[in-house]
Amino acid sequence: MRDRDALYIDGAWTSPLGGGVIAVENPATEQTLATVPEGTAEDADRAVRAARAALPAWSATSYKERSELLGRLHDALASREEAIARTIASEVGTPMRIATRIQAKLPQTVVAGYAEMIAGGIPDERTGNSLIVREPAGVVAAITPWNYPLHQITCKLAPALAAGCTIVIKPSEIAPLVAYELMDAVHEAGLPAGVVNLVPGYGPVVGEALATHPEVDMVSFTGSVRAGSRVAELAAGTVKKVALELGGKSANVILDDADVKTAVKVGVSNAFLNGGQTCTAWTRMLVHQDLYEQALDLAKGFAEGFVPGDPLDPSTKLGPMVSKAQLDRVRGFIDTGVAEGARIVTGGTATPDGADRGHYVSATVLADVDQDATVAQEEIFGPVLSVIPFRDEDEALRIANNSRYGLAGAVWADDQDRAVAFARQVRTGSIDVNGGAYNPLAPFGGYKQSGLGRELGRFGFDEFTELKSIQLSTARP
């Protein structure tokens, strides 16, 4: 990986005003991959002003023009797919099989989806004598996390551009390198100067400067509840529009008539996707008591197939945690779980065999977890699965809803109608029935402390717009 020494502002690579740099670590080797500039509040201001200056012309473009530019951005991303996957595998620790299939592919799907959505325009609506129109929200600040560092940007960038907004992106300081790959693609696609801007840096500096900037109209944030609350608090000072995609503690509910083997296999894979560093991970497996011991045996076997290894090895299914701090956090939760009565079925806090360097932890399954235990309530963000028994469907629903989060989840039953009826009662933004496939056109977001607003599809587009009603006279001249 090569060092990056510039910011992307007003359509050009621009020297930062400060002299600080951020070292990006490879979590598999604990070596520095590359450095990026440590942006300042003054850099953020320059980027916002460039976005503001570009807004009138960009918002006046037609949907057809924006669609064509998004199509070119898709092509530029597709041509960089291998480099993007390798960059994310190196800076996040995502195994290449996932980095290629999800981390690199999904952003292309999102960008292409918005290009297609707006190609024919977004029609105005009529109600009575009023014409209802959607207009761009304005200048958007996008503050994004490290776990899906390109996807989480494109979930904001693509609909914002489609709606006619301009944008300033602050990627996570832990995994900012792939954002540079994106800016290379943006430049190649020929987006007008100032429409897309990049300022890496730390949240308390660049993030807070963006959230409080008077020329920013909207903040779209993905990350922790604590940081999201801070962003919302700061944005409130200038009454900005705020969209928050925060944490999750999703339940995977296996009812008494479910195909338990399939439900457990898919559930374990979901819980350990990207090393468990996924906000939608089904980290609570709720199993009917008659199937409980069988489910534990199956979970143990499937979990032990997630052997920690080099993320660049195509056979690896479980990479390292993104940082030493994240590794310590995960180990701390496992210790707390045991102290509160959980039983380790497999895994634990010991360093995995052969992992003499890197931030590795074994895939861990915990049994006999109380629904109110710390490991059943807190987002661990690591490969730790809590298995919880229930007696009947009513208890399963109470446990599933016993969380301050409500982002995702799953339910399994032989009778799909029964499963759908159960899914309707779970207070969560999305839920899969019997392994239903992920749909990037469906709205994504959460209830409760999982956030505000929705991403993806038409609902994600609407987040980046403002509604205006124009009352038409019915009088004839």
N, C-alpha and C positions, 0 to 999 in steps of 0.2 A: 504494500500500500504506500502511496506517496503522500507526503505532507501537503496540506492545503494552507495557503497563506493569505487568502482573500475572502471577502464577502461578495455576495451577488446582489448588487443594488442598481436599480435603474437600467437593467439590461446589460450590465458589464461587471467584470470581476474588479473589485474595488478594494484598495488597501484599508485595513481597519484603522481606527483612530488610536486605539490602545496598542500596547506592545505585548500583551499577555497571550499565551497559547494554552490550549487544552490538549493533554496527552490522552490518546485513545488506546485502551488496553485490549489485547487479545486475551479473553478469559480462559482460553484453553492452555495458553503458554505463560501468561502473566507478563508478557513482554509488550512494549509499546509498539502499536501498529503504525501510527502516524500522528501528526498533530494538526489541529485546526485553530483558527484565531479565537481568542476569548473576546467576544463582542462586548461592547459597552452600551450604556444608555444613549450616548451620543450616536453610536452606530445605528441603534434601533430608531432613533429620531430621523436619521437620514433615510432609512428604508421606508418609514411611514410616509415621509414627505414625498418620496418618489412614487409610492403607491397612490397617494392622494392626487398628485399631479397627473398620473396616468388614468385615473378613474373616469373623468368625463368622456374621453375618447373610447375607452374600452367598453364602458356601459352603453355607449351608443352603437356599438357593433351589433350586427344581426345575429340571431341564433345560428343561422347557417354558417356565418364566418367563425363564430366560436366553436361550432361543431367541427369545422375543418381543422382548426388549430389543435383541438383536442385529439383529433384523429392523427395528426402529425406527432403530437406528444406521445400517443400510444405507440406509434411506430418507432420513435426514438427510444422509448423504454424497452420495447421488444428486442431491439438490436443490441441492448446492453444487458440482456437477461442473465447471461452467465456471470458477467462482472458484478452485477447487483447481488446475485445469490452468493457469490464468493465473499463479497464485502460484508454482507449480513452474517454469514457463517463465521467470519473472522472477528467482527466487532461485537456480536451478540452471543455467539456460541450456538446458534441454531444449526442442527445437522443439515448437511447439504440437501438431503432428500426433501426436507421441509422448506429449506431456504429457496430451493428451486420451484417446488410445486406450489407453495403458498406465498412466501415472502416476496418472490420476484414475479410470479404469475398474477396474483390477485390484484395488485395495483394496475396492471394492464387491463384486467377485466373491468375494474371500476372506471378507469378513464374512457375505455371504449364504450361502456354502458352510457355514460353521460353524453358522449359524442353522438350516439345513436338517439338518445332521448330527446335532444334538442334540435336534431337535424331538420325536423319539419316545423319547428317553432313551438312555443307554449302559448296556447290561445288564451285571450282574455275571457272573462266570464261576465254574464249578465244576471242581475237579480232586480226585478222591477225596473225602475228607471235608472239604476246604477250600473255603471261599467266597473268591474273589479279587475284591477291590473296588478301584476307583480313586478316590483322594481328591485334592483340590486340593493343589498343591505349596505354596501359601501366598501370601506377599507376593512379588511379582515386580518386579525392577528391569529395565527395558528400555532399553538404551543403543543408539541407532540412528544410521545414517550419513546423509550428505547426498545421495547419488546417486539414491536412490529414497526420498525422505524420508517419504512417507506409506505406501507399500507396505510398507516395512521395519518401520514401526510396527504396521500392521494384521496383519502375519504373526506378531506376538507378542501384540498386544492381543486379537485375536479368539479364538484358541485359549485364551489365559489366562482370559478372561472365560467362555468356554464350559465350561472345566474347574472354574470356581468360585474362581479366584484373584482377588486385587486387584493393582493394578499402579501403579508410578511410572515415568513415561516421561522420559528425558533425550534430547531430540533433538540432532542435530548443531548446533553453534553457527554453522555455515556456512549451513544452510538450515532454520531453525526455524519460519519463518512458517506453513508449511502445517500444522504441529502445532497451531497455534492454531485453524485452520479445523476440525481434527478435534475439539478440545475444545468448540468451539461446537456441533458435531454431537452430541458426547457429552452435553452439557448439554440440548440440545433433545430427545434420545432419552429422557431421564429416568432415566439410570443413577443408582443410589443414591449419596449423598455418600460420598466416600472410596474408592470402587471404582476410579476412574481419576483419576490425578493427573499434573500436568505441571510439571517444573522444568527450564527451559532453563539452560544454563551450559557451562562448560568441563570437559573430561574429567578433568584432574588435580584438580579441585575437586569438582564435583557427581558425576561418574562414580565417582571413587574413594570418595567418601562413601557412595554407594549400594552399591558392591561390598564395603565393609567393615562396613556397618551390621548390627548383631546381629539386628535385626528383619526383615531381608530374607532370605527363604528360598531364592530362586533369582535368578540373573542371566542374562538372555538378551542377548547382545551381537552386533552385526554391525559389521564394520569391518576394520581391518588386522590382520595377524598380530601385529605388535608390540604394538598396543593390546590385542588379545584375550588375548595372553599375560600382559600386565600385569593385566587384569581377573581372569583365572583365578588368578594368583598372589595377588592381594588377597583373592579370594573363598575361597581355601583356608584362610585364617586362621580362618574360622568354618565351614568345611566346607559351603559352600553348593552347591546344585546349579547347574551352569553349562552353558549352551548357547552355542556359538560358531559363527557363520557368517562365515568369513574370506575370504581372497583366492582368485584363480583364475588359471590360465594355460592355458586350454582349447585342445585340439587339434581342428581340423576336418580329418578324414582323407578324402582323395579317392582311392579305389582305382582300379585301372587300367580297370575296366569301368563307371565311374560316368558319369552325365550331367554332364560337366565344366562346361558353361555354367550349368546350374541350381545346381550345387554351389558354384561360385565366386560367383555372384550372391547367393545366400542367405548364403554365408559372409562376404562383404564387408559386407552389411547388418547381420549379427549383430555383426561385429567393431566396427562404427562406431555401433551403437545407443547413443543417449544420449551421443554424442561419444566412444564407447569407454569411458565411465565406468560400466562394468557389470561386476560380478564374474564373470559367466558368459560374457563375450565370448569368441568363438573367435578369439583373437589369434595363434594359430599355425596356418597353413594348410599341411598336409602333402599333397604332391601326387606321384603316381607320376611318375618321371622322363620317361616317354613323353608325359605330358600337361603337363609343367612349363612350357614356353615358351607353350603355348596358355593355360594358367591365368594366367600373368603378364600376357599381353595382355588377357585378360578382366578380371582384377582391376584393372588400370590404368584401363580404360574405366569400370567400375562405380564405382571410387573417385572418379574425376573428376566423377561425378554428385553427389557429396556436397560441394556448394559451401557454404562457411561463410556464415552469414547471420543476420539478426535472428530470434531464437527465436519472437517473436510473429507473424512473417510465416508464414501457413499453408503457403507453398511451401518453407520452409527445411527441409533435411534434416540439417544439421550446425550445431549451435550452438557457443557458446564453451566453453572449459574453465571450471570453476566458480570458479577463482581465479587470481591471478597466480602463486602458488606452484605450482599444478597445471600451468599453462602452462609454466613454467620446467622443471618435472620432465619433462614430455613432450618438450620440445625437447632436454633433456639426454640422454634415452634415444636419440633419433634420432641425435644427434652420436656417442654411444657406439657405436651400431650400425654407423655408417659407419666409425668408427675401428677396429672389430673386423672389418671386411671386408665388410659388407653394402653392397648397391647400392640407391640410391633409384630406384624405378621411377616413382613420382609422389609429389608432396607435398614434405615437407622442413620445415626450421625457419624459412624466410622468412615474414614476415607476409603473410597472404593479401591479394590485391588488394582495396582498398576498406575493409579492416579497420583504420581509423585509430584506433579505440578498441575496447576489449573484449579478452577473453583468447582470441583466436582462433589456431588452428593448422590447417594444411591436412590433409586426409585423406592418410595416407602409407602407401605399400606398399614394403616392403623385400624385395629378392631376395637369393639367395646367402647366406642366413643359416645359420650353423652351429648345430646343435641345442643346443650348450652356450654359445652367445653370450649376453651379458647380455640382449639384447632378446628372446631365446627363453626365458629363464628367469625374468625379473622381471615382475611385474605393473605395466604402464606406466600404465594407467588413462587412456588417450587414444586418438585415432583412428590407431593405428599397427598395421599388419598385417605379420607376418613370414611369408614363404613359403619353405618348406623342402622340397627334393626327397627322395624315397626310392626304393630299388631294388626292394624286394619287400615283401610283407605283414609279414614278420617284422621288417624294419627299421622299417616304419611303426609297428608296435606298440611297439618299443623307444623310438622317439622320442616317441610319444604319452605313454608312461609315464615319460619322462625329465623329471620335474618334481617339485618338492616339494609342489605343489598337486594337487588332484584334485576339482574342483567340477563341471565340466560338460564338454561336448564334442559331437562329431558324427562320423558316418561315412557315406560315400556309396558305393553299389555297385549295379550292375544287379540282382544277386541279393540279395534282402532277407535270406535265410537266411545268406548269407555275411556281410552287414553286421552282423546280430545276433550271429553267432558272434564277430566282431571286437569288437563293443561289449562283450560279456561279459568280455573280457580287459583292457579299459581300466580302470585303477584310478581311477574317478571316480564321484561321487555320482549324476550323471545324464548321459545321453548320447542324442542324437537320431539316428535312423536315417532317412536320405533325407528330411530336412526334417520329421520328425514334429512335430506341433503341441505347443506348451507346454500342460501339464496342471496347473492349480493345485490339483488334488486329490492329485497324486502327491507323495511325500516329496521334500523339497529340502534338500540339505546336502552336505558333502564328505568325502573321504578325506584322509589325511595332514594337511598344514598348512592345508587348507581348512576345518577346523573340527571340531566335536563336536556330535552330535545332528542332528535333522531338523526342518524347518518344513513347514507346509502339510498339509492332509488329516488323516486319522486319526493318522498318525505325529506330526504337529505337535501335535495335541491331547494325545497321550500324554506329550510332553515336559513338559507343565505339570501332570502328575499324579504322585502317589506310589502305589505298590502296597501293599496290605495283604492278608495272608492270615488268614482267620478259620477256625480249626479247629472243626468241629461235632462234637458228641458223637453217636455212633451208638447209645448206650444209650437204651433206652426207660424212661420213668418207671414 
